[in-house]
Amino acid sequence: TIIGTLALYTNRPNRDITDYIQTQVVQDLRQQVDSTWTRRELRDAHYAETNYPVVPAVLLEVLSHKNFADIRYALDPKVQFIVCRAIYKGILRGLNIGKNIIVQPLPVQHIRIDKKGEQLSLTWQPTTDNIEPTATPTYYIVYTREEGKDWDNGQKVTANQWSMALESGKLYDFKVCAANKGGQSMPSEILSACLFEDKATAMIINGFHRTAAPDMAAWD
């Protein structure tokens, strides 16, 4: 069974933000991971980490590190991301009580580069957030890095496609962020391109995506 999520705060003013964070974490885990996820105490306790800061402070025990049912989820990268995003959303709602909030989008997916003549075409797809309707992207930011230089400040585009001419023999890197009034998503993976005259075209496919924790079947 799941032991679940415990939240600790010190002094009454910290209670509301702690409640919002714990509620969001438990709600998202129940919706996206395990419907039996347990909500534990919301406890007023005197810990130095929550007692001494002059800003709201929260101690969040997301799961039990001694319980196998909890740890099998803790090792899953997808669950780690869900928890981190839930903490962000809990803080967002806790600091904007009574207001309409907009959640930042999820990272784009299916990003790819194609060569069209002497131009590069960069395309991607938005990722739908099924539990946060406001997290829909309204525009994208394409970041470019030329060989030997740092990333530029980004190019704002409203479509899920962007093109540019490349200088022959120079390496270029690209990454894309989805964005809306709530902020920018985490960046996509970095794609690279380099054009050479009179050379054959090479296609590179990233076939590795870590989508689950280590196999637990032997422990069941």
Secondary structure, DSSP 8 states (H G I E B T S, - for coil): ----EEEEE-SGGGHHHHHHHHHHHHHHHHHHT-TT--EEEEEE---HHHHS-SS---EEE-S-TT-HHHHHHHT-HHHHHHHHHHHHHHHHHHTSTTS---------EEEEEEEETTEEEEEEE----TT-GGG--SEEEEEEEETTS---S-EEESSSEEEEE--TT-EEEEEEEEEETTEE------EEEE--TT-------------S-S--GGG-
